Structures are given as C-alpha cells and as structure tokens.
Amino acid sequence: MTIKTTLSFTDRHHRFLSEKVGEGVFATQSAAVASAIEQMMQDDQEREIALSALAEEIHARMQTVRSEYVDDDQAFSAARAAVEVSRRK
C-alpha cells in the first residue's frame, strides 16, 4: 500500500535527491527517500540485534567465576600486536 504524504527538505537535501534521480540512481525522489528509510530500518534492526547480543554476553560474563577472569594484558595482547604491526608499515 502506498500512502501519499508531504515532506519538506532543505535546499541541500533537495539538490542531492534531484542529482541522484538525474544520475539514474533512483527512479524518483520518493524512491530515494524510501530507500533511505529502509536503510534506517535495517540499521535500527541490526543495532537492536547487536545490543541484545551484547546484553547476553554481559549476563554470561557476570556468571564467570573471578578466578577465571582474564587480565587486560592477556585480553588485548593480540589487538596491541596487530596495531604495532600496522604502525610499522
């Protein structure tokens, strides 16, 4: 179902939409706006999934016995080594 609505844009946004339609990236300005909204919806869904996974990981780690904790040096040693290698290039 399509619903007709009225939107207002800044000159900059209108110019950008018009250019993208002119370049053939989108068939119409409405299609460009719909695409942007779809991207926002996907971003929102992915953010929710990531936050949920992060919350689950935090809860799981809260169940870790203190004797099984990993110290900072051990946890980040691989990342620090990768950074050092990239700095040498």
C-alpha positions as CSV (number, residue, x, y, z in Angstrom):
1,M,0.0,0.0,0.0
2,T,1.3,3.4,-0.9
3,I,0.4,6.5,1.2
4,K,0.8,9.9,-0.2
5,T,2.5,12.5,2.2
6,T,4.2,15.8,2.0
7,L,7.8,16.2,3.1
8,S,9.9,19.3,3.3
9,F,13.7,19.3,2.5
10,T,16.5,21.8,2.8
11,D,17.9,23.1,-0.5
12,R,20.9,20.9,0.1
13,H,18.8,17.8,0.5
14,H,16.5,18.6,-2.4
15,R,19.5,19.2,-4.7
16,F,21.1,15.9,-3.6
17,L,17.9,14.0,-4.3
18,S,17.5,15.6,-7.7
19,E,21.0,14.8,-8.6
20,K,20.6,11.1,-7.6
21,V,17.4,10.9,-9.7
22,G,19.2,12.7,-12.6
23,E,22.1,10.2,-12.4
24,G,19.6,7.3,-12.5
25,V,20.5,6.0,-9.1
26,F,16.8,6.3,-8.2
27,A,13.7,6.4,-10.4
28,T,12.1,9.2,-8.3
29,Q,12.8,11.3,-5.3
30,S,10.2,9.2,-3.5
31,A,12.1,6.1,-4.3
32,A,15.3,7.7,-2.8
33,V,13.5,8.7,0.4
34,A,12.0,5.2,0.7
35,S,15.5,3.7,0.2
36,A,16.9,5.9,2.9
37,I,14.1,4.9,5.3
38,E,14.6,1.2,4.5
39,Q,18.3,1.7,5.4
40,M,17.4,3.4,8.6
41,M,15.0,0.5,9.5
42,Q,17.7,-2.1,8.7
43,D,20.3,-0.1,10.8
44,D,17.8,0.0,13.7
45,Q,17.2,-3.7,13.5
46,E,20.9,-4.5,13.4
47,R,21.5,-2.2,16.3
48,E,18.8,-4.0,18.3
49,I,20.4,-7.4,17.5
50,A,23.8,-6.1,18.4
51,L,22.6,-4.7,21.7
52,S,20.7,-7.8,22.6
53,A,23.8,-9.9,21.8
54,L,25.9,-7.6,23.9
55,A,23.5,-7.8,26.8
56,E,23.5,-11.6,26.6
57,E,27.3,-11.6,26.6
58,I,27.4,-9.3,29.7
59,H,25.0,-11.5,31.5
60,A,27.0,-14.6,30.6
61,R,30.3,-13.0,31.8
62,M,28.6,-11.9,35.0
63,Q,28.3,-15.7,35.7
64,T,32.1,-16.1,35.3
65,V,33.9,-17.1,38.5
66,R,36.5,-14.4,39.4
67,S,39.3,-17.0,39.3
68,E,38.6,-17.4,35.5
69,Y,38.9,-13.7,34.7
70,V,41.4,-12.8,32.0
71,D,43.7,-9.8,32.8
72,D,43.8,-6.8,30.4
73,D,47.2,-7.7,29.0
74,Q,46.1,-11.2,28.0
75,A,42.8,-10.0,26.7
76,F,44.2,-7.3,24.5
77,S,47.6,-8.6,23.6
78,A,46.5,-9.7,20.1
79,A,44.9,-6.4,19.3
80,R,48.0,-4.5,20.6
81,A,50.3,-6.7,18.5
82,A,48.2,-6.0,15.4
83,V,48.3,-2.3,16.0
84,E,52.1,-2.4,16.3
85,V,52.4,-4.3,13.1
86,S,50.2,-1.8,11.2
87,R,52.2,1.1,12.7
88,R,55.5,-0.4,11.3
89,K,54.2,-0.4,7.7
